[in-house]
Amino acid sequence: MNAKKPTKRELAAKRKRKEAAARRTGEPLKPIDIWAAQIVECYEALVRPGYGEDKARWYVEEQMRLPEWIIPNPDHQYEDEEDED
């Protein structure tokens, strides 16, 4: 009874499956994790069709700023509102 010894590739694939399963059974994603994943996906979606890395980085930095719930406005007013007096 000679059991076939797994190759390095098979062992690596098995390890990756175990790691992925461990991540799935962990705690649910926090809003900051979801936001960060959206940033990465947006960047990759821009670079993939041919945007330059600089243009993609610029777009992500300009259009996808930190949400209000990460760094709240200390006086709880919208920044666009001016004194109405």
TORFIFI-396458 format. One record per residue (C-alpha): x negated, y negated, z; residue in three letters; residue number from 0. Coordinates in steps of 0.1 Angstrom, whole numbers, plus 5000, padded with zeros to 4 digits. Layout:
BEGIN
@X X	Y Y	Z Z	residu ALA	num NUM
...
REM end
This chain:
BEGIN
@X 5000	Y 5000	Z 5000	residu MET	num 0
@X 4981	Y 4971	Z 4987	residu ASN	num 1
@X 4999	Y 4939	Z 4993	residu ALA	num 2
@X 4992	Y 4912	Z 4968	residu LYS	num 3
@X 4972	Y 4884	Z 4984	residu LYS	num 4
@X 4988	Y 4850	Z 4978	residu PRO	num 5
@X 4968	Y 4826	Z 4956	residu THR	num 6
@X 4958	Y 4791	Z 4968	residu LYS	num 7
@X 4985	Y 4776	Z 4946	residu ARG	num 8
@X 5012	Y 4798	Z 4961	residu GLU	num 9
@X 5000	Y 4789	Z 4996	residu LEU	num 10
@X 5000	Y 4752	Z 4988	residu ALA	num 11
@X 5035	Y 4754	Z 4973	residu ALA	num 12
@X 5047	Y 4773	Z 5004	residu LYS	num 13
@X 5031	Y 4747	Z 5027	residu ARG	num 14
@X 5048	Y 4719	Z 5007	residu LYS	num 15
@X 5082	Y 4736	Z 5010	residu ARG	num 16
@X 5078	Y 4739	Z 5047	residu LYS	num 17
@X 5068	Y 4703	Z 5051	residu GLU	num 18
@X 5097	Y 4691	Z 5030	residu ALA	num 19
@X 5121	Y 4712	Z 5051	residu ALA	num 20
@X 5107	Y 4698	Z 5083	residu ALA	num 21
@X 5112	Y 4662	Z 5070	residu ARG	num 22
@X 5148	Y 4670	Z 5060	residu ARG	num 23
@X 5157	Y 4684	Z 5095	residu THR	num 24
@X 5142	Y 4654	Z 5112	residu GLY	num 25
@X 5161	Y 4623	Z 5124	residu GLU	num 26
@X 5181	Y 4603	Z 5099	residu PRO	num 27
@X 5165	Y 4575	Z 5080	residu LEU	num 28
@X 5166	Y 4541	Z 5097	residu LYS	num 29
@X 5176	Y 4510	Z 5077	residu PRO	num 30
@X 5140	Y 4498	Z 5075	residu ILE	num 31
@X 5130	Y 4532	Z 5059	residu ASP	num 32
@X 5158	Y 4529	Z 5033	residu ILE	num 33
@X 5148	Y 4493	Z 5025	residu TRP	num 34
@X 5112	Y 4503	Z 5021	residu ALA	num 35
@X 5122	Y 4532	Z 4998	residu ALA	num 36
@X 5142	Y 4508	Z 4977	residu GLN	num 37
@X 5112	Y 4485	Z 4973	residu ILE	num 38
@X 5090	Y 4514	Z 4961	residu VAL	num 39
@X 5117	Y 4526	Z 4937	residu GLU	num 40
@X 5122	Y 4492	Z 4923	residu CYS	num 41
@X 5085	Y 4487	Z 4917	residu TYR	num 42
@X 5081	Y 4521	Z 4901	residu GLU	num 43
@X 5111	Y 4515	Z 4879	residu ALA	num 44
@X 5096	Y 4483	Z 4866	residu LEU	num 45
@X 5061	Y 4497	Z 4860	residu VAL	num 46
@X 5073	Y 4529	Z 4843	residu ARG	num 47
@X 5089	Y 4512	Z 4812	residu PRO	num 48
@X 5059	Y 4489	Z 4806	residu GLY	num 49
@X 5061	Y 4459	Z 4830	residu TYR	num 50
@X 5026	Y 4451	Z 4841	residu GLY	num 51
@X 5017	Y 4459	Z 4877	residu GLU	num 52
@X 5013	Y 4421	Z 4884	residu ASP	num 53
@X 5048	Y 4413	Z 4870	residu LYS	num 54
@X 5064	Y 4441	Z 4889	residu ALA	num 55
@X 5047	Y 4431	Z 4921	residu ARG	num 56
@X 5058	Y 4395	Z 4915	residu TRP	num 57
@X 5094	Y 4406	Z 4909	residu TYR	num 58
@X 5095	Y 4427	Z 4941	residu VAL	num 59
@X 5080	Y 4400	Z 4962	residu GLU	num 60
@X 5103	Y 4372	Z 4948	residu GLU	num 61
@X 5136	Y 4390	Z 4945	residu GLN	num 62
@X 5135	Y 4416	Z 4973	residu MET	num 63
@X 5127	Y 4395	Z 5003	residu ARG	num 64
@X 5130	Y 4407	Z 5039	residu LEU	num 65
@X 5166	Y 4412	Z 5049	residu PRO	num 66
@X 5182	Y 4389	Z 5075	residu GLU	num 67
@X 5185	Y 4418	Z 5099	residu TRP	num 68
@X 5147	Y 4424	Z 5100	residu ILE	num 69
@X 5137	Y 4388	Z 5108	residu ILE	num 70
@X 5169	Y 4370	Z 5119	residu PRO	num 71
@X 5174	Y 4333	Z 5116	residu ASN	num 72
@X 5169	Y 4320	Z 5152	residu PRO	num 73
@X 5196	Y 4294	Z 5151	residu ASP	num 74
@X 5221	Y 4318	Z 5135	residu HIS	num 75
@X 5229	Y 4295	Z 5106	residu GLN	num 76
@X 5224	Y 4301	Z 5069	residu TYR	num 77
@X 5194	Y 4283	Z 5056	residu GLU	num 78
@X 5213	Y 4267	Z 5028	residu ASP	num 79
@X 5236	Y 4249	Z 5052	residu GLU	num 80
@X 5225	Y 4214	Z 5061	residu GLU	num 81
@X 5238	Y 4192	Z 5089	residu ASP	num 82
@X 5274	Y 4184	Z 5081	residu GLU	num 83
@X 5275	Y 4154	Z 5104	residu ASP	num 84
REM end
